[in-house]
């Protein structure tokens, strides 16, 4: 008998709607591999698509949150590349 999937929970992603006093909030946790930083550009692209779909020209309806360790910033180029994308035409 098998009790689990053999993977940690955050690798599988998550999505839910939460009721708050200010209105409903949708939370989406991206599928995340063990190389944590690799999901960052995926999250940024997903957020941009949601902003475009919602007509969120000021960036006030969708908020991306990425979490990382200090060593990942220096050790993985994808972090610096994601930061650089934030100022590229079409992304800001």
C-alpha positions in Angstrom: 0.0 0.0 0.0 1.3 3.5 -0.9 0.6 6.5 1.3 2.3 9.2 -0.7 3.6 10.3 -4.0 7.3 10.3 -3.1 7.5 14.1 -3.7 7.4 17.1 -1.4 4.1 19.0 -1.4 5.4 22.2 -2.9 6.8 20.4 -6.0 3.3 19.7 -7.1 1.9 23.2 -7.0 -1.2 24.5 -5.4 -4.1 26.8 -6.2 -7.0 28.0 -4.1 -9.3 31.0 -3.5 -9.4 32.6 0.0 -12.1 34.9 1.3 -10.7 38.0 3.0 -12.4 41.1 4.4 -11.2 43.0 1.4 -12.6 40.4 -1.1 -11.5 37.1 -2.5 -7.9 36.4 -3.2 -6.6 33.7 -5.6 -3.4 32.0 -4.5 -1.4 30.0 -7.1 1.8 28.2 -6.1 3.8 27.2 -9.2 5.0 23.7 -9.6 8.5 23.9 -8.2 11.4 21.5 -8.8 14.2 20.9 -6.4 16.3 23.5 -8.1 14.2 26.2 -6.6 15.3 29.2 -8.6 14.4 27.7 -11.9 10.7 28.5 -11.3 11.3 32.3 -11.0 11.0 33.2 -14.8 8.0 30.9 -15.1 6.3 32.8 -12.2 7.2 36.2 -13.7 5.8 35.1 -17.1 2.6 33.7 -15.5 2.1 37.0 -13.6 2.6 39.1 -16.7 0.0 37.0 -18.6 -2.5 37.4 -15.7 -1.9 41.1 -15.6 -2.5 41.4 -19.4 -5.6 39.2 -19.2 -7.0 41.3 -16.3 -6.0 44.7 -17.8 -3.8 45.3 -14.8 -1.7 48.1 -16.3 -0.5 49.4 -12.9 0.5 46.0 -11.4 -2.0 46.3 -8.5 -4.1 43.2 -9.1 -1.4 40.4 -9.4 1.6 40.1 -7.0 4.4 37.7 -7.7 6.3 36.4 -4.7 9.5 34.4 -5.2 11.5 33.1 -2.3 15.2 32.2 -2.4 18.3 31.8 -0.3 21.2 34.2 -0.4 23.5 31.6 -1.9 21.2 31.0 -4.8 21.5 34.7 -6.0 25.2 34.3 -6.4 25.3 30.7 -7.4 22.5 30.5 -10.0 22.5 32.7 -13.1 18.7 32.4 -13.5 18.2 34.8 -10.5 20.2 37.7 -12.1 18.6 37.0 -15.5 15.1 37.2 -13.9 16.0 40.5 -12.3 17.3 41.8 -15.6 14.0 40.8 -17.3 12.1 43.0 -14.9 13.4 46.1 -16.6 13.1 44.8 -20.2 10.6 46.3 -22.6 7.4 44.2 -22.5 8.0 43.1 -18.9 7.7 46.3 -17.0 
